Amino acid sequence: MSRKKERKQWRPKKTHRRRRSAPVTNADQLRELQRWLLPNEGIFARFKFHGNTGWLPSSLIWLALCWSWSECGNATEAFTQAVEWCGLMADNAAVTTYQGFMGALLHWTNAFLSVLWPLLHQRMQDVAGSLCMVHGWVPIAFDGSRSTAPRTQSNENTFCAPRYGQGATAKYRKKKSKGMRRRKNEKNKPQPQEPQVWITMLWHMSLRLPWVWKLGPSNSSERAHVMDMLREGIFPLNTLLCGDAGFVGYPLWAQIAGQGTHFLVRVGANVKLLTERTDCIIQRRKGWVLCWPLAAQQAKLPPLRLRLVRVRIGQQRMWMLTNILQPHRLTPKMIVDFYKLRWGIEVEFRGLKQTFGCGKLRCRNAHRLLAELNWSIMAMAIAELFALKEQLAPTAPKSTAKQLPPDPQKRSLANTMRALRRCLTHLKDIPEQGEDLRSRLRHAVTDSYVRNSSKRARYRPLNPDKKPLGDPEIRKLTQQEQQRLDRLSPMKSAA
């Protein structure tokens, strides 16, 4: 055997060393979530930007989200912090001046929201799957609330009611004691109306996520807002819209039924219904009724055939009205479950005002204030979507025993924002195991201990103007109304 061959025979084999993966920082994890939310710029291809525009739509959107996630009480300080965060994540921010940033938001907010809403709906479906439905329905609640704006001339002109304080209810609520009469007390002059922004929101009850929303002045009609959103939006099959006692009336219910969707609304003495039967529905606690006001009769519009059910929720009995006439599709137990889930939208408004600090907004210009509130709600929805994605992600291999999926009802907005803000303020850090963003979002849930007392404040006085809702007014069709009903073709009668 030759020496050359011998050397080859005894030469030790080379071992391939594995390259060590680069340490994952907080910025890397946040970039991954950003790419999952906005995978490419193609979704903004239909928009035409100016030739001098130096930013990408996704960069401006991310800057607006960071601006809303900031805890700074001042709008300019929050923008400075957002620019710093975006600079660490993407080497540079979309816009570096506050005036340029607000100018871009004022021009593109409505256009970008029209793209982000369907994208959020698709991400919800991708993440949750079958959890989007409850009892075979996609439950979506609607409700309204107000946020206070600074007392500036622009905000007062845009958001204040023009005839504030001149109604009968406002005059009734004035102080009646002699020493506090405004007209006789010059030292205690009335303050002008505080400007407020009206928020009407459609909210996914099962996933606890905002679906779509609409803003307006303080005297806006939440029913009109809901009708506009229903007309402009696209909703999945078997959508069930749930509302409180303020969302009543033939126009709203007729539009919901005309679009092929269904509704479940609480009713009381503020609703007048008709019946074709002689038995008393109040005693039977259920029955089929007609919603056919005089204006609809004179306009020769068909009546709405609805189902009235009385249920007990807690210690209170409530009347619920729905256009689902088949009792097996919506049983009284399902009605109770849906109405309990509807209460979550009140918690969502509380989180927007307290956790996000939108109870008192920051911008002093009306148009900028609307942009601030729109992006605050969008930032809240995206933060909750990130937490939902991590909490519903599979954590065990398929070979192990099947685990029950986490409950979206346990997600905590406050803990979610703590996780995001800690990650944003420590973008360059390499987190330890269990302290990274994914783990923190996975554990962003509410407490699990059992309370032995009520959370209601003991010093909160009762509202003397708040009266019980009462029972709906139900009467039998008159002979003239029966004749009008008989003239209508069965093809025109509303389902």
LINNORQUI-V220332 format. One record per pair of residues at least 24 apart in sequence whose ideal C-beta (glycine too) atoms are under 7 Angstrom apart, sorted by sequence separation. I is the first residue (numbers start at 1). J is the second residue. If there is no record, write none. Layout:
i:I j:J
i:I j:J
//
This chain:
i:62 j:86
i:222 j:246
i:223 j:247
i:240 j:264
i:286 j:310
i:311 j:335
i:352 j:376
i:356 j:380
i:387 j:411
i:200 j:225
i:227 j:252
i:230 j:255
i:245 j:270
i:285 j:310
i:311 j:336
i:352 j:377
i:416 j:441
i:419 j:444
i:200 j:226
i:223 j:249
i:226 j:252
i:230 j:256
i:235 j:261
i:309 j:335
i:313 j:339
i:202 j:229
i:281 j:308
i:313 j:340
i:384 j:411
i:34 j:62
i:227 j:255
i:352 j:380
i:416 j:444
i:164 j:193
i:223 j:252
i:230 j:259
i:351 j:380
i:384 j:413
i:387 j:416
i:415 j:444
i:63 j:93
i:415 j:445
i:59 j:90
i:63 j:94
i:63 j:95
i:161 j:193
i:384 j:416
i:412 j:444
i:160 j:193
i:383 j:416
i:411 j:444
i:412 j:445
i:60 j:94
i:383 j:417
i:411 j:445
i:412 j:446
i:59 j:94
i:60 j:95
i:160 j:195
i:273 j:308
i:410 j:445
i:156 j:192
i:159 j:195
i:410 j:446
i:159 j:196
i:205 j:242
i:288 j:325
i:383 j:420
i:56 j:94
i:63 j:101
i:159 j:197
i:253 j:291
i:55 j:94
i:156 j:195
i:55 j:95
i:155 j:195
i:64 j:105
i:250 j:291
i:151 j:194
i:250 j:293
i:60 j:104
i:151 j:195
i:148 j:194
i:149 j:195
i:250 j:296
i:149 j:196
i:257 j:304
i:148 j:196
i:149 j:197
i:390 j:438
i:147 j:196
i:146 j:196
i:147 j:197
i:254 j:304
i:61 j:112
i:146 j:197
i:253 j:304
i:268 j:319
i:390 j:441
i:391 j:442
i:146 j:198
i:147 j:199
i:266 j:318
i:267 j:319
i:390 j:442
i:146 j:199
i:266 j:319
i:144 j:198
i:145 j:199
i:250 j:304
i:266 j:320
i:267 j:321
i:387 j:441
i:57 j:112
i:144 j:199
i:386 j:441
i:144 j:200
i:264 j:320
i:265 j:321
i:161 j:218
i:387 j:444
i:31 j:89
i:142 j:200
i:143 j:201
i:159 j:217
i:160 j:218
i:161 j:219
i:264 j:322
i:355 j:413
i:30 j:89
i:142 j:201
i:158 j:217
i:159 j:218
i:263 j:322
i:355 j:414
i:142 j:202
i:262 j:322
i:263 j:323
i:27 j:88
i:262 j:323
i:27 j:89
i:140 j:202
i:141 j:203
i:262 j:324
i:351 j:413
i:355 j:417
i:140 j:203
i:47 j:111
i:140 j:204
i:141 j:205
i:140 j:205
i:139 j:205
i:257 j:323
i:139 j:206
i:253 j:323
i:44 j:115
i:140 j:211
i:264 j:335
i:43 j:115
i:134 j:206
i:146 j:218
i:133 j:206
i:132 j:206
i:264 j:338
i:131 j:206
i:132 j:207
i:43 j:119
i:131 j:207
i:144 j:222
i:128 j:207
i:124 j:204
i:124 j:207
i:142 j:226
i:124 j:209
i:37 j:123
i:117 j:212
i:242 j:338
i:242 j:339
i:138 j:236
i:240 j:338
i:140 j:239
i:142 j:241
i:138 j:238
i:242 j:342
i:137 j:238
i:138 j:239
i:139 j:240
i:140 j:241
i:141 j:242
i:142 j:243
i:143 j:244
i:136 j:238
i:138 j:240
i:141 j:243
i:137 j:240
i:139 j:242
i:142 j:247
i:205 j:341
i:208 j:344
i:205 j:342
i:210 j:348
i:205 j:344
i:203 j:345
i:201 j:345
i:203 j:348
i:319 j:471
i:319 j:472
i:215 j:370
i:215 j:373
i:215 j:374
i:213 j:377
i:210 j:377
i:210 j:381
i:197 j:369
i:209 j:381
i:323 j:495
i:209 j:384
i:197 j:373
i:209 j:385
i:207 j:388
i:303 j:485
i:297 j:481
i:289 j:474
i:302 j:488
i:297 j:484
i:305 j:493
i:282 j:471
i:305 j:494
i:302 j:492
i:303 j:493
i:304 j:494
i:305 j:495
i:302 j:493
i:303 j:494
i:282 j:474
i:302 j:494
i:281 j:474
i:278 j:476
i:135 j:334
i:139 j:338
i:273 j:472
i:275 j:474
i:208 j:408
i:269 j:469
i:141 j:342
i:207 j:408
i:208 j:409
i:268 j:469
i:269 j:470
i:271 j:472
i:272 j:473
i:273 j:474
i:274 j:475
i:275 j:476
i:276 j:477
i:135 j:337
i:139 j:341
i:143 j:345
i:206 j:408
i:268 j:470
i:269 j:471
i:208 j:411
i:268 j:471
i:269 j:472
i:274 j:477
i:141 j:345
i:145 j:349
i:268 j:472
i:269 j:473
i:267 j:472
i:147 j:353
i:159 j:366
i:274 j:481
i:158 j:366
i:155 j:364
i:154 j:364
i:147 j:358
i:148 j:359
i:154 j:365
i:155 j:366
i:147 j:359
i:148 j:360
i:149 j:361
i:152 j:364
i:154 j:366
i:148 j:361
i:147 j:361
i:150 j:364
i:155 j:369
i:149 j:369
i:245 j:469
i:147 j:373
i:257 j:494
i:257 j:495
i:254 j:494
i:128 j:388
i:106 j:367
i:113 j:374
i:120 j:381
i:127 j:388
i:106 j:368
i:109 j:371
i:116 j:378
i:123 j:385
i:127 j:389
i:128 j:392
i:106 j:371
i:109 j:374
i:113 j:378
i:120 j:385
i:127 j:392
i:102 j:368
i:105 j:371
i:131 j:405
i:131 j:408
i:75 j:362
i:74 j:362
i:75 j:363
i:68 j:375
i:67 j:375
i:68 j:376
i:69 j:379
i:64 j:375
i:68 j:379
i:65 j:379
i:65 j:382
i:89 j:427
i:85 j:424
i:88 j:427
i:88 j:428
i:85 j:427
i:37 j:382
i:71 j:421
i:69 j:420
i:69 j:421
i:33 j:386
i:69 j:424
i:66 j:424
i:30 j:423
i:26 j:423
i:26 j:426
i:27 j:427
i:26 j:427
i:27 j:428
i:25 j:427
i:25 j:428
i:26 j:429
i:25 j:429
i:25 j:430
i:26 j:431
i:24 j:430
i:23 j:430
i:29 j:436
i:30 j:437
i:29 j:437
i:29 j:438
i:26 j:437
//
